[in-house]
Amino acid sequence: MPESAPADVPVRPSVLFVCVHNAGRSQMAAGWLTHLAAGRIEVRSAGSAPAETINPIAVEAMREAGVDITAERPKILTTDAVQASDVVITMGCGDAYPIFPGKRYEDWKLEDPAGQGIEAVRPIRDEIRARIEKLITELDAR
């Protein structure tokens, strides 16, 4: 957690979602957290080998649920992003990232939406939402 915030300013927890291409699961997770936490949590996503664009089926699935991620772009994973985050969540992608003491690390095993149609991506989207809701409850309780 950053230590420079004045005592009367609450420090927002920060979460980083990591997946190799940062084009599907991690983007959907970031979209859900941004949408559901309504500014209470700082949200980042990145990948070690980012794709050119976000998976259009992931974008469509999120749009169906009322979350617009069309403005997002895959980003490269940096040591600074990991270091600046309180929670680092990988999406079952086997991505490598640096480990820092005091961080919470999780790996969410999720199906890969790459190459799948909307019918297959909807359950992935819904599972991510359920995990995000649980994460928000945990972070709000801190």
N, C-alpha and C positions, 0 to 999 in steps of 0.2 A: 504494500500500500504506500502511496506517496506520503511523505511525512511533512510536506511543506504547507498543507492546508491549515488555515487558521482554525482554532478550536471550535468556533461556532459554525463552521462550514463542514457539513457532512462529506466524507470522502466516499465517492462512488466506487463500488467494486468494479473490476474490469475483467472481461472474459475474452479469450482468444480461441477461435475455432480454427483448427488446422486440418487440411486435407491436401494431398499432393497437388491436385490441379486447382483447388479453390474455385471450383466451377459448379458444384452441385450441393452435396450435403452441408459443407461448411457455410455456403452462402445462404441456404435455407435456414440453418440454425441461427446465423447472424440476423437474418431478416425477422425470424420469430422473436428472438430476444429483443431486438430493437423495438419491434411492434408491441410486445406484451409488457416489457419493463418500462416503457414510456419515459425514458431518460434517467431512470434510477440506476442503471448499470451501463458502464462503458463497454462497447462492443467492437471487437476486431475479428477479422478473418484473414487467413493467408495460406499459402501453399509453397512447397519447396520447388515445384515445377509448374507455376501457374499456367493455365490455359489462356488462349487468346480472349475468349468470351465465356460468360456464364452459360450453362446448359439451358437452352431455350425451353425444354420441357420442365425443368425445375422452376424457371420463371413463370411458366403457365400455371403450374400446380400451385405456386404461392399466390398468384393473382386470383385464382379461383377461391382461395381462402381469405382474400381481402388484404394481402400483403404485397406491396410493390417492391421488387428487388431489381427492376430494370436498369436503374442508374448505377448499380454496383459493378465492379470490375475485379477480376482475379488479381491478387497481389502477391508479391514475393514474401516469403517468411523471413523475418530478420530476427537476430538475437535481441535487438531492442524491443521488438513487439512482445517476445516471450518475457523478457525482463520486466516490462511495464504492465504485465497482466497478473492478476491474482489467481485466475483459474485458466488453465490451458486444456482444451478438450480436442482430442483427435477423433476422427470419425471412422475408425477401423481401416484406415488407409495405409498403415504401416509407415507413416511419415516420420522422419527423424527431426529432432529439435533439441536445443540445449536444455539442460536441467539446472534449475536454480533453487537453492534452499528456500523454504517458506512459501512455495507456490503449491497450488492444488492441481494435480494432473489426473485426467480421466481419459479413458478411451471408450467411446461409444461405438459398439459394433452395429453398423447399419449397412443395409444393402446399398450398392452403388447405383444411382439413377442414370449413369452414363449409358447411352444406347437403348434406354428403355422408353416405352410409351407412357402416356399420361396415366393409364390404369395402373401401371406398376409403380409409378412415382407417388401417387396419392397416399398409399399406406406409409411410405418412407417419410413424406411430409408430415403426416399425422403422428407418427412415432417421434419424430424430432420435436413437434410441438409439445407432446406429453413430457418429454425429457426436459424441455426448456421450462415448462411450467413448474416442474419439480425443482429445477435449478434456481429459479427465481424465488421460490418459497425458501429454499436453503440460504440463499444470499440475503434475502430480506430479514431472516432470523438472526443474522450475525450481529 
